[in-house]
Every structure is written in C-alpha cells, then in structure tokens.
Amino acid sequence: MLAPASLRRVTGAHPRLVDAALATLVGGIGLLPLLFGRWPDGARPSGADAVAAAAALLLLPARRRAPLPVLALAVLGEVAFTVLTSYPSQPLKLAALIAVYTVARTVRRRTALIAVSGTALALYAVITFATDSATGPEAGAVFAWTGMFAAVGATVRTWHDYVAAMEERALRAEASKEEEARRRVAEERLRIARELHDVIAHHIALITIQAGVAGRLLRGQPDQAEVALGHIREAGRTVLDELGPLLYVLRQSADETDSGQPTEPVPGLSRLGGLLESLTAVGLSVRHRQAGHPRPLPTAIDLAAYRVIQEGLTNAHKHGATPEAGLVVDYGLDELCIRITNLLHSGPCPASAATGTGHGLTGMRERAHAVGGSLHAGAEADGRFRLTVRLPLPATGPPADTRTSDRSSGTVPRVTAEKGKQR
C-alpha cells in the first residue's frame, strides 16, 4: 500500500492518469446497474443511465483544463436527466461534486464561490423536483455534500499556496544567502588589500629611504650607515610581525580556533607613539598636537584612525617638499578629527595628491567611509597639502586639556612634548 507521501508524488507526477482512473470509477458506478439489471433500490436502469454514465466518464478527464465548463456541463446534464427521467443521475451528480472540488481548488476564490453556490442551488432544485419535497433530508444533504467538496478543495488550495510560498521564500533566502556570501567575500578582499597596503607600504617606504641613506654613508660614515641598516632591520621585523597574524587568518579555515594566535592585527592610537618614532628615525619631523579628551575608541574607528595617520604621514614623507609634517588629533564630543599637513613641491600638484585617485588616498577614503566618516584631501592656497579625516565617536563629556608634541629629525632624532592650550 502506498504511503501518503508516495501517493502525493504519484498523483503530482501523473495527473492525467489520476483523472482517467477517477472518471473510470465514476462511470463504472453508473454502468454497474446496467450489468446487474437493477439499481440497489430495485429500480430498473434505462438507456438514459448509460448516457449519463458515459457523459460523466467523458467530462472528468477535462476537469483540470476547464474546471468551470466541466462543472456547468455536469450540472446541466443532471438537470436535463432529472427532467427527462424524474429521478437524478448518481454519476452526473458525483461528477458535479468532483468538479466543485476542482473549481474550489483552482479558480479564483470569488468566481469559485459563485460557481459553488450556483451548483448547490441547481442540485437542490433537482432533488426538490425529483422528491416533491423542499425540506426532506436529501435536499439538505445536497448543501452538505456540495459544501464539503468545496471546503476540501479550498483547503487543498490553501495548503498548496502555503507550500509554494515556503518554497519561494526558501529560494529567496538561498539567493540572498549567496549574495550575502559574495558581498562578504568582496568586503573581506577589500579589507585584506587595505591591511596589506597599510602594513607593507609604510615600512617598505621606510626601508627604501634608509637604504638610500645607508648607500650614501656606507664609505664615508660607516657608523651612520650602520644606524640606517639597523632601522631597515627593525622595519623588516615589524613587517613580519604584522604580516604573521594576517597570513594566519588567511590560512585559517572557518571552523578552526586557536586561542594562542590573534585573529587579526588591530593596531590603534595607543601605538601612535611608536609610529611617530619610526618616522622620526627616517628623517620626518612630525609636529604632533593632540586636542580634546583622549578616551578608548571603538575598535574599528581606532584601527581606521591609526591606518589613516600611518598612510597620511608616509605620503607626506614621500611627496613633501620638506621633511616636515603636521599632525592634529582632535577628540571632539561626537567625532575624531585628524588633520595632516605638509608642504608640496613647487610646481603643479600631482593629480593623485589633489584628487585622491592614488591607492593610498583611495584606501584612506574607504576606511573613513567604512566607519561612517569622511575624508577631504587637497592642496591649499599656501602650497600646503592638507588631509582632513572625520570619524564619528560616541558622545562624551566636555573636552579636557590639549597636549602638543614635536617630533623632528636631525643628526640625532629627538622627541619633545609641551603643554598646549585648551581648545
């Protein structure tokens, strides 16, 4: 015996076969009395019964393609049969009820309601005509049977609509999941590209500058050349230290966990002093001024601020006319403002520096936008290049003292700090 699930699969895969079997069953009900010569109540069948059975046998296979016409023909056939024979046809009445189920299952609900109501009234009139009683049990049974077939059809319709909606929702969820996965991959690739650029570009620039210094001093001033080589060695070690965790993340699978390894490098403004020391060591004098009340920052904003300062000062060192740059870190009530200034070479300003089309400025702009901030970069009228980045911060209390420090380079690098005024 077929299980309900197997039966549903068979009926769904072979609907015409189901209709043919159903039509054969209904037609057989009308033809059996012809074989036995009498109906169960003792009445003798006639040729009209054979015609009615044949009509039901022909109508039911078309119920899915034309449910309303099949219902109308079955009802009209029942009415005509009853008028001609003075008793109803069981095969045509059963065909009409099956058509009622099909109409309730497939046709629009308003149209189905009208068709079912009309069928119930027509069958009620047939029973009333055949029994000469408008209140007999058979008359009431007509409404009960018609309502039952219509209710079953409406229930099946609702179930199929629910299943279709769930399947569509599952498909949309799968599509959105794939889209979200692609978006996350793209964001991760962009993040890794920014990290690699920020980690490598800054220290490679320092290594390049120190290598040039070492090459010039190697024969005449070997002691100073050794100092430059030490800076190269330190910058290389820093690159390896920062690349290690990043490469570990790239090698790690999604379900791997290792508490002994950091998941990603997250430098912040707490490491700003070391960054300024490394720049001072390669000859960039940075006048650093801090304003407002320093406080712990969200990780994303802390990292963005550090990387923007790192890239901005590196660009100032590479493209500036003098080895000097200004840095202001202002902790406002609701934003962190970073300003970097340096003197440009005389002559036309490079397009990448003025408009931000280089990879460095593009990366800084993307970092600022990623945390809801903004970046403006361009040459001023006095020949200076100014980079201004604003990053949103959680609201806090009134700003405190301003602190200012100068980082300059000479024969021996020096770092000084001095009190500034309140902003």
C-alpha positions as CSV (number, residue, x, y, z in Angstrom):
1,M,0.0,0.0,0.0
2,L,1.3,3.4,-1.0
3,A,2.2,5.8,1.8
4,P,0.6,9.3,1.8
5,A,3.9,10.9,0.6
6,S,4.3,8.3,-2.2
7,L,0.7,8.8,-3.2
8,R,1.2,12.5,-3.4
9,R,4.3,12.1,-5.6
10,V,2.4,9.7,-7.9
11,T,-0.6,12.0,-8.2
12,G,1.5,15.0,-8.8
13,A,3.7,13.3,-11.4
14,H,0.7,11.8,-13.3
15,P,-2.4,14.0,-13.0
16,R,-3.9,12.7,-16.3
17,L,-3.7,9.1,-15.1
18,V,-5.4,10.1,-11.8
19,D,-8.2,11.8,-13.8
20,A,-8.7,8.8,-16.1
21,A,-8.9,6.5,-13.0
22,L,-11.4,8.8,-11.3
23,A,-13.5,9.0,-14.5
24,T,-13.4,5.3,-14.9
25,L,-14.6,4.8,-11.3
26,V,-17.5,7.3,-11.6
27,G,-18.5,5.9,-15.0
28,G,-18.3,2.4,-13.6
29,I,-20.7,3.3,-10.8
30,G,-23.3,4.3,-13.4
31,L,-22.7,1.2,-15.6
32,L,-22.8,-1.4,-12.9
33,P,-26.6,-1.3,-12.6
34,L,-26.8,-2.0,-16.4
35,L,-24.8,-5.1,-15.9
36,F,-26.9,-6.3,-12.9
37,G,-30.2,-5.1,-14.4
38,R,-31.3,-3.1,-11.5
39,W,-30.3,-0.3,-9.1
40,P,-29.8,-1.0,-5.4
41,D,-33.3,0.3,-4.6
42,G,-34.8,-2.2,-7.1
43,A,-35.5,0.3,-10.0
44,R,-34.6,-0.9,-13.4
45,P,-31.9,1.2,-15.3
46,S,-32.6,2.6,-18.7
47,G,-30.6,3.9,-21.7
48,A,-30.6,7.3,-20.1
49,D,-28.5,5.9,-17.3
50,A,-25.9,4.6,-19.8
51,V,-25.8,8.1,-21.4
52,A,-25.3,9.8,-18.1
53,A,-22.5,7.4,-17.1
54,A,-20.8,7.9,-20.4
55,A,-21.2,11.7,-20.0
56,A,-19.5,11.6,-16.6
57,L,-16.8,9.4,-18.0
58,L,-16.0,11.9,-20.7
59,L,-16.3,15.1,-18.6
60,L,-14.0,14.3,-15.7
61,P,-10.7,13.9,-17.6
62,A,-11.1,17.6,-18.7
63,R,-11.7,19.0,-15.2
64,R,-8.2,20.3,-14.7
65,R,-8.0,22.1,-18.1
66,A,-11.5,23.6,-18.0
67,P,-13.0,23.3,-14.5
68,L,-15.8,25.8,-14.9
69,P,-17.1,24.3,-18.2
70,V,-17.0,20.8,-16.8
71,L,-18.9,21.9,-13.7
72,A,-21.5,23.7,-15.9
73,L,-22.0,20.7,-18.2
74,A,-22.2,18.3,-15.3
75,V,-24.9,20.4,-13.6
76,L,-26.8,21.0,-16.9
77,G,-26.6,17.2,-17.6
78,E,-28.0,16.4,-14.1
79,V,-30.9,18.9,-14.6
80,A,-31.7,17.5,-18.0
81,F,-31.5,13.9,-16.9
82,T,-33.8,14.6,-13.9
83,V,-36.4,16.5,-16.0
84,L,-36.5,13.6,-18.5
85,T,-36.5,10.7,-16.1
86,S,-38.0,12.2,-12.9
87,Y,-35.1,10.9,-10.8
88,P,-31.5,12.2,-10.5
89,S,-28.4,10.6,-12.0
90,Q,-25.8,9.5,-9.5
91,P,-22.8,9.5,-11.9
92,L,-23.6,13.1,-13.1
93,K,-24.2,14.3,-9.5
94,L,-20.9,12.8,-8.4
95,A,-19.1,14.3,-11.4
96,A,-20.6,17.7,-10.5
97,L,-19.3,17.4,-6.9
98,I,-15.8,16.4,-8.1
99,A,-16.0,19.5,-10.4
100,V,-16.9,21.6,-7.4
101,Y,-13.8,20.4,-5.7
102,T,-11.7,21.3,-8.7
103,V,-13.2,24.7,-9.1
104,A,-12.6,25.5,-5.4
105,R,-9.0,24.2,-5.8
106,T,-8.0,26.1,-9.0
107,V,-10.3,29.0,-9.8
108,R,-10.2,32.5,-8.2
109,R,-12.0,32.5,-4.9
110,R,-14.7,34.9,-5.8
111,T,-15.5,33.0,-9.0
112,A,-15.4,29.7,-7.2
113,L,-17.8,31.0,-4.5
114,I,-20.3,32.0,-7.2
115,A,-20.0,28.7,-9.1
116,V,-20.3,26.6,-5.9
117,S,-23.4,28.5,-4.8
118,G,-25.0,28.1,-8.2
119,T,-24.2,24.4,-8.2
120,A,-25.7,23.9,-4.7
121,L,-28.9,25.7,-5.7
122,A,-29.2,23.7,-9.0
123,L,-28.7,20.4,-7.3
124,Y,-31.2,21.4,-4.6
125,A,-33.7,22.2,-7.3
126,V,-33.1,18.8,-8.9
127,I,-33.7,17.0,-5.6
128,T,-36.8,19.1,-4.9
129,F,-38.2,18.3,-8.4
130,A,-37.4,14.5,-8.0
131,T,-38.8,14.1,-4.5
132,D,-41.5,16.7,-4.5
133,S,-40.1,17.9,-1.1
134,A,-38.1,21.1,-0.4
135,T,-37.3,20.2,3.2
136,G,-36.5,16.5,3.0
137,P,-33.2,15.0,4.2
138,E,-32.0,14.6,0.6
139,A,-32.5,18.3,-0.1
140,G,-30.4,19.2,3.0
141,A,-27.7,16.6,2.1
142,V,-27.2,18.4,-1.2
143,F,-25.9,21.5,0.5
144,A,-23.8,19.4,2.9
145,W,-22.1,17.4,0.2
146,T,-21.5,20.5,-2.0
147,G,-20.1,22.5,0.9
148,M,-17.8,19.6,1.9
149,F,-16.3,19.1,-1.6
150,A,-15.8,22.9,-1.8
151,A,-14.2,23.1,1.6
152,V,-11.8,20.2,0.8
153,G,-10.8,22.0,-2.5
154,A,-10.3,25.3,-0.7
155,T,-8.2,23.6,2.0
156,V,-6.0,21.8,-0.6
157,R,-5.7,25.2,-2.4
158,T,-4.6,26.9,0.8
159,W,-2.1,24.1,1.5
160,H,-0.6,24.3,-2.0
161,D,-0.3,28.1,-1.8
162,Y,1.4,27.8,1.6
163,V,3.9,25.2,0.3
164,A,4.6,27.4,-2.8
165,A,5.1,30.4,-0.6
166,M,7.5,28.5,1.6
167,E,9.4,27.2,-1.4
168,E,9.7,30.7,-2.9
169,R,10.8,32.0,0.5
170,A,13.4,29.3,0.7
171,L,14.7,30.1,-2.8
172,R,14.8,33.8,-1.9
173,A,16.6,33.0,1.3
174,E,19.1,30.9,-0.6
175,A,19.7,33.6,-3.2
176,S,20.1,36.3,-0.5
177,K,22.5,34.0,1.4
178,E,24.6,33.5,-1.7
179,E,24.5,37.3,-2.4
180,E,25.5,38.0,1.2
181,A,28.3,35.5,0.9
182,R,29.6,37.2,-2.2
183,R,29.3,40.6,-0.6
184,R,31.2,39.4,2.5
185,V,33.9,37.9,0.2
186,A,34.3,41.2,-1.6
187,E,34.4,43.2,1.7
188,E,37.0,40.8,3.1
189,R,39.1,41.0,0.0
190,L,39.0,44.8,0.2
191,R,39.8,44.7,3.9
192,I,42.8,42.4,3.3
193,A,44.0,44.6,0.5
194,R,43.9,47.6,2.7
195,E,45.7,45.8,5.5
196,L,48.4,44.6,3.2
197,H,48.8,48.0,1.7
198,D,48.9,49.8,5.1
199,V,51.2,47.2,6.7
200,I,53.7,46.9,3.8
201,A,53.7,50.3,2.1
202,H,54.6,52.3,5.2
203,H,57.5,50.1,6.2
204,I,58.8,49.5,2.7
205,A,58.9,53.3,2.3
206,L,61.0,53.5,5.4
207,I,63.2,50.7,4.2
208,T,63.7,52.4,0.9
209,I,64.6,55.7,2.4
210,Q,67.0,54.1,4.9
211,A,68.6,52.0,2.2
212,G,69.4,55.2,0.2
213,V,70.8,56.8,3.3
214,A,73.0,53.7,4.0
215,G,74.2,53.7,0.4
216,R,75.4,57.3,0.7
217,L,77.0,56.9,4.1
218,L,78.5,53.4,3.7
219,R,82.0,54.5,2.7
220,G,82.3,57.9,4.3
221,Q,80.4,57.4,7.5
222,P,80.1,53.7,8.2
223,D,78.8,54.3,11.8
224,Q,75.8,56.3,10.5
225,A,75.3,53.7,7.7
226,E,75.1,51.0,10.4
227,V,72.4,53.0,12.2
228,A,70.4,53.2,8.9
229,L,70.8,49.5,8.4
230,G,69.5,49.0,12.0
231,H,66.4,51.0,11.0
232,I,66.0,48.8,8.0
233,R,66.3,45.7,10.1
234,E,63.7,47.0,12.6
235,A,61.2,47.9,9.8
236,G,61.6,44.5,8.2
237,R,61.0,42.8,11.6
238,T,57.9,45.0,12.1
239,V,56.5,44.0,8.7
240,L,57.0,40.3,9.5
241,D,55.4,40.8,12.9
242,E,52.3,42.4,11.4
243,L,52.0,40.1,8.4
244,G,52.2,37.0,10.6
245,P,48.7,37.3,12.2
246,L,47.2,38.5,8.9
247,L,48.5,35.5,7.0
248,Y,47.4,33.2,9.8
249,V,43.8,34.5,9.3
250,L,44.1,33.8,5.6
251,R,45.3,30.2,6.2
252,Q,42.8,29.5,8.9
253,S,39.6,27.6,8.0
254,A,36.2,28.8,9.1
255,D,35.9,26.3,12.0
256,E,39.5,26.5,13.2
257,T,40.1,28.1,16.6
258,D,43.4,28.7,18.3
259,S,43.4,30.9,21.4
260,G,47.2,31.2,21.1
261,Q,47.0,33.1,17.8
262,P,45.5,36.6,17.3
263,T,42.7,36.6,14.7
264,E,43.9,39.8,13.0
265,P,46.2,42.8,13.6
266,V,44.4,45.6,15.3
267,P,46.7,48.5,15.9
268,G,45.2,51.7,17.3
269,L,46.1,55.1,18.5
270,S,47.8,53.6,21.5
271,R,50.6,52.7,19.1
272,L,50.8,56.2,17.7
273,G,54.0,57.0,19.6
274,G,55.9,54.1,18.1
275,L,54.7,55.1,14.6
276,L,55.9,58.7,15.1
277,E,59.2,57.4,16.5
278,S,59.8,55.2,13.3
279,L,59.0,58.2,11.1
280,T,61.3,60.5,13.1
281,A,64.1,57.9,12.7
282,V,63.9,58.1,8.9
283,G,64.1,61.9,8.9
284,L,60.5,63.1,9.0
285,S,59.9,65.8,11.6
286,V,56.3,65.5,12.8
287,R,54.7,68.2,14.9
288,H,52.0,66.3,16.8
289,R,49.2,68.1,18.6
290,Q,46.5,66.3,20.5
291,A,43.3,68.2,21.4
292,G,40.3,67.2,23.4
293,H,39.9,64.4,26.0
294,P,41.5,61.1,24.9
295,R,39.3,58.1,25.6
296,P,39.0,54.5,24.5
297,L,37.7,54.2,20.9
298,P,35.6,51.5,19.2
299,T,38.0,49.0,17.6
300,A,37.0,49.8,14.0
301,I,37.4,53.6,14.5
302,D,40.7,53.1,16.4
303,L,42.1,50.9,13.6
304,A,40.9,53.3,10.9
305,A,42.4,56.3,12.7
306,Y,45.8,54.6,13.1
307,R,45.9,53.4,9.4
308,V,44.9,56.9,8.1
309,I,47.7,58.6,10.1
310,Q,50.2,55.9,9.1
311,E,49.4,56.3,5.4
312,G,49.0,60.1,5.5
313,L,52.4,60.7,7.1
314,T,54.0,58.1,4.8
315,N,52.7,60.0,1.8
316,A,53.8,63.3,3.4
317,H,57.3,61.9,3.7
318,K,57.4,60.6,0.2
319,H,55.8,63.6,-1.6
320,G,56.6,66.5,0.6
321,A,59.0,69.3,-0.3
322,T,60.5,69.3,3.2
323,P,60.9,66.5,5.8
324,E,58.3,68.1,8.0
325,A,54.6,67.4,8.6
326,G,51.9,68.5,11.0
327,L,49.5,66.1,12.7
328,V,46.5,67.1,14.8
329,V,44.4,64.5,16.6
330,D,41.3,66.2,18.0
331,Y,38.9,64.2,20.2
332,G,35.6,66.1,19.9
333,L,32.3,65.4,21.6
334,D,31.0,63.3,18.7
335,E,33.8,62.9,16.3
336,L,37.5,62.3,16.0
337,C,39.2,64.8,13.6
338,I,42.6,64.0,12.1
339,R,44.5,66.7,10.2
340,I,47.8,66.1,8.4
341,T,49.6,68.9,6.6
342,N,52.9,69.1,4.6
343,L,54.5,71.4,2.1
344,L,54.2,70.3,-1.5
345,H,57.0,70.6,-4.1
346,S,56.9,73.8,-6.2
347,G,55.0,73.4,-9.5
348,P,51.8,71.8,-10.4
349,C,50.3,69.5,-7.8
350,P,50.2,65.8,-8.7
351,A,46.7,64.6,-9.8
352,S,46.7,61.8,-7.3
353,A,47.5,64.1,-4.5
354,A,44.9,66.7,-5.4
355,T,42.0,64.5,-6.3
356,G,42.7,61.3,-4.3
357,T,43.0,58.9,-7.1
358,G,46.1,57.1,-5.8
359,H,45.8,53.8,-4.0
360,G,46.8,55.4,-0.7
361,L,44.2,58.1,-0.6
362,T,41.6,55.7,-2.0
363,G,42.3,53.3,0.8
364,M,42.1,56.0,3.4
365,R,38.8,57.2,2.0
366,E,37.4,53.7,2.0
367,R,38.5,53.3,5.6
368,A,36.8,56.5,6.7
369,H,33.6,55.7,4.8
370,A,33.5,52.2,6.2
371,V,33.1,53.6,9.8
372,G,30.7,56.3,8.7
373,G,33.3,59.1,8.4
374,S,34.6,61.4,5.7
375,L,37.9,62.4,4.1
376,H,38.9,65.5,2.3
377,A,42.3,66.0,0.7
378,G,43.7,68.8,-1.4
379,A,46.2,71.5,-1.9
380,E,45.7,74.8,-0.1
381,A,46.5,78.3,-1.5
382,D,49.7,78.5,0.6
383,G,51.2,75.5,-1.2
384,R,50.5,73.0,1.6
385,F,48.7,69.8,1.2
386,R,46.0,69.2,3.8
387,L,44.4,65.8,4.7
388,T,41.3,66.0,6.9
389,V,39.5,62.9,8.2
390,R,36.5,63.0,10.4
391,L,35.4,59.8,12.2
392,P,32.2,59.6,14.3
393,L,32.5,58.9,18.1
394,P,30.1,58.1,20.8
395,A,29.1,61.2,22.7
396,T,31.0,62.0,25.9
397,G,31.7,64.8,28.3
398,P,33.4,68.2,27.7
399,P,36.9,68.1,26.2
400,A,40.0,68.3,28.5
401,D,43.4,69.7,28.1
402,T,45.2,69.8,24.8
403,R,48.6,68.2,24.6
404,T,51.2,69.0,21.9
405,S,54.4,67.2,21.0
406,D,57.0,67.9,18.4
407,R,58.8,65.0,16.6
408,S,61.7,66.3,14.5
409,S,64.8,64.8,12.9
410,G,68.3,66.0,13.0
411,T,71.7,64.4,13.5
412,V,70.2,62.6,16.5
413,P,66.4,62.1,16.5
414,R,64.7,63.8,19.3
415,V,61.2,63.8,20.7
416,T,59.8,66.6,22.8
417,A,56.4,67.2,24.4
418,E,54.9,70.5,25.5
419,K,51.7,71.7,27.0
420,G,49.2,73.3,24.7
421,K,46.2,75.4,25.3
422,Q,42.7,74.2,25.7
423,R,40.6,74.1,22.6
